[in-house]
Amino acid sequence: MTQTLILMRHAKSSWSNLGQVDHDRPLNPRGRRSAAVLGQWLESKNLIPDEVISSSSRRTQETFEGLSFEVTPVYTRALYHADPAQMLKVLHGAHGSCVLLLGHNPGIAGFAKKLAAVPPHHDRFSDYPTGATTVMTFEIDKWDNAQFGTGTVTDFVIPRELADT
């Protein structure tokens, strides 16, 4: 059985209020545009998640809202600045066949690198900029069988490669 994972770093956030608590930072206008085009890109590839697990931060929540998917997300503090081991633990609890995991750097970049059997040939995969999105498939029957080094990368994109960002 094939399971699909969409790993996404939140879109570009605002730094206009330097005194604001990091967890509460919103997206900036470019980030809102990027989230919308990422949602359109995923939809054009028929990659509609049936489960969404996201960091509880405001910028990850706003990124998910901008994607415009009709699925109820689970927001968890466990993904807020999580490391790859913590992200794998969260993924092991997933149940959907197409799961969107939405998080932060450096954890999401490290997680993508550790999951991929072979990284994509893309200059930006290593630094995983805001909005970076990796699609991977796994030949497993349930997510708790997912292991590092077993994901097949089928796509990788950054918002600047898409129109209207």
Buried (B, 14 or more C-beta within 10 A) or exposed (E): EEBBBBBBBBBBBBEEEEEEEEBEBBBBEBBBBBBBBBBBBBEEEEBBBBBBBBBBBBBBBBBBBBBEBEBEBBBBEBBBBBEBEBBBEBBEEBEBEBBBBBBBBEBBBBBBBBBBEEBBEBEBBEEBBBBBBBBBBBEBEEBBEBEBEBBBBBBBBBBEEBEEB
